[in-house]
Amino acid sequence: MSVKVHTREIIEELRAFVEHEKDEQLDQLVHAILHADSIFLSGAGRSGVAITGFTNRLLHLGLSVHLVGEISCPRTKKGDLLIIGSGSGTTASLVALAEKAKKNAVKIALLTMDKDSTIADLADVVVVLPGVSPKLKENNLTSIQPMGSAFEQISFLTYDGIILELMDKMKETSSTMVERHTDLE
């Protein structure tokens, strides 16, 4: 085999996985984003890398967004939304964030593989994304990739799909968004 063949296999796997996503769940997330005062985002590990990219694109749409843990991240308030990307939905630091958000009347959205996880129980919106992980209690999917790679990849692609949907709803284009792209590079 070759890297190119493996890459094609990964793309085909993700193409099949996306069919497991539920439009209703994704629509709920888009609605929550559009109606939030400010949006806070967090994830850990590779899921954190994916949600960081999502944070950046939401900023380019002109939304008030903050990456949890950054020094410039302000205090949350009622009317805000916390979006968490967590394959397992049980990462201790993310559970603590969700609990604090709930206590502060902040809405919570979770993108996860496990609809029955600790964070899912706290969330107002749960988007189940397909994936395979040794942390997942029960799953009927298999993957050619190690650990949670498929979840992290489908997360990144789904975040971009959400951005395209938001662009439509907000009447944004690449041209309007680039005006919000950093110029201090």
N, C-alpha and C positions, 0 to 999 in steps of 0.2 A: 504494500500500500504506500501511499504518499500523503503528504500534508494536504494537498489539494483534494484528494479523495476523501480524507477524513473531514475536511471542511464541508464538502458537499453532503456527506452523511449527517453532519450536525445540522445543516440548513434543512434537510429533509425531515429530520426528527422534530425540529422546531416548527416546521410547517404543519406537521401532524398534531403537535401539542397545542397550537393556537386554536384548533377546533374545539378544545375542551373549555375555552374561556366562555363566560356567560355575559351576553350583551347587557342584561339587566343590571348586573353588578357593576360593570364598567360605566354604564349610564348614571348609576347612583354616585359613583366617584366623580365623574365630570360635573354633575349637579352640585355636589358638595364643594368642589373646587371653585366653581363659578359663584357660589353664595357665601364663601368664607371671607371674613374681614382680612385676616392674615393667614398664611399657610406655613406651617413648620414641618420639616421633613427629617426623617432619620432612618438609618439602617446600620447594620454592622457587617464587617467583613466585605465580601464581594457584593452582597446586596446593598451595602452602604455606598459602594462605588457607583452602582447603577442609579441609586436614588439621588446621588450628588449630581449626576448628569441631568436628571429630571428637574431638580431644583433650578439648575442653570437655565433650562428651556422655559420653565414657568416664569422666571425672572425676565427672560426675553419677551414674554407675552405681556409684560407690564404689571404682573401680579405682585402683591406684597408677599415675598417668600423669604424664608430663613432656614438655614441648615442648622439643626440642633448641634450644639457643641462649639459653634464658631463664636468668637468673642463679641461679634456684633449682633448676636441673636438677642432680641428683646424679650420681655416678659409676655406670656400668653394672657389672653382674656376670653371671656365668653364671646362666642361668635367666630372664634378662630378654629382652624382645622389642623390636626396633626396627622400627617401621612407617614406610616411606617412600612418599610419593606423588610419582611422577615420570613424566610422560607419556613422555618419551624414555628414561628409565632410564640416562641418560648425563651428567646434570648433574654437573660436576666436584666441587662441594662435597658432593653427596649420595653420589657414588662414594667419596669419602674417608671419609665417615661409615660407610658400609657396610663398607669395608675395616677400619676401626678396630673396629667391632662384631664382625666375623668373627674378628679377632685376639683379642678379649676373650671369645670363646665366647658371644656374644649372638646369639640367633636373629634372623633378618631376614625381614620380610615386605615385599613390594613390590606396589604397585598402579600399573600401567603400561599403555601401549599396546603396548610392545615386549617380547615374551617372550624375545627373544634379546639383550637389552641387557646392558651391563656389570654393572649392579646385579642384574639377573635372574640372572646367572651366580653371584652371591654369595649370593642369597636362598635361604632354606629354603621359603618360601611365595611364590608369584607369582600374583597375580590380574590377569588381562588384562582391562582395560576398553576398550570401543570408543572410538575417537576418530580425528580426522584432524589431522595436523600435518606441516608441511614437514620436521621433523626425523625423521619416521618413514620408515625405509628402504622398507618395503613394506606396502601397505595396500589393501584392495579396497573401503573405505568412502569415501563422499563426504559433505561437510557443507555446509550453507548458511552456516555460521558461519566466522569467521576463525580461522586458526591452531589452537590447542588448546582453544578454548572448549568444544566438546562434551565433551572428556575431563574438563575441570575441573568441568563441570556434572554429568556422570554420576558423577564421583567424589563430589561432595557428596551426591548422592541415594543412592548406594550406601553411603556412610558412614552415612547415616540408616537405610537398610535393615539394615545390620549392627547398629546400635543397637537396632532393634526386635527382631531375632533374639536379641541378648544379653539384652534385657529379658525375653523369654519364658524363656530358659534360666536366668536369674538370679532369676526371680520378682520383678522390679522393675516399678514403675508410675511414671507421671508424678508421683504424690503422694509416693512414696518418694524419687524423684530430686530433686524440688524442695527437699527438706530439705538437699541438698548444694549447692544453688545459692548463689552468693555473696550476702551481705547487705550488703556494702560497695560499694554502687553510687553 
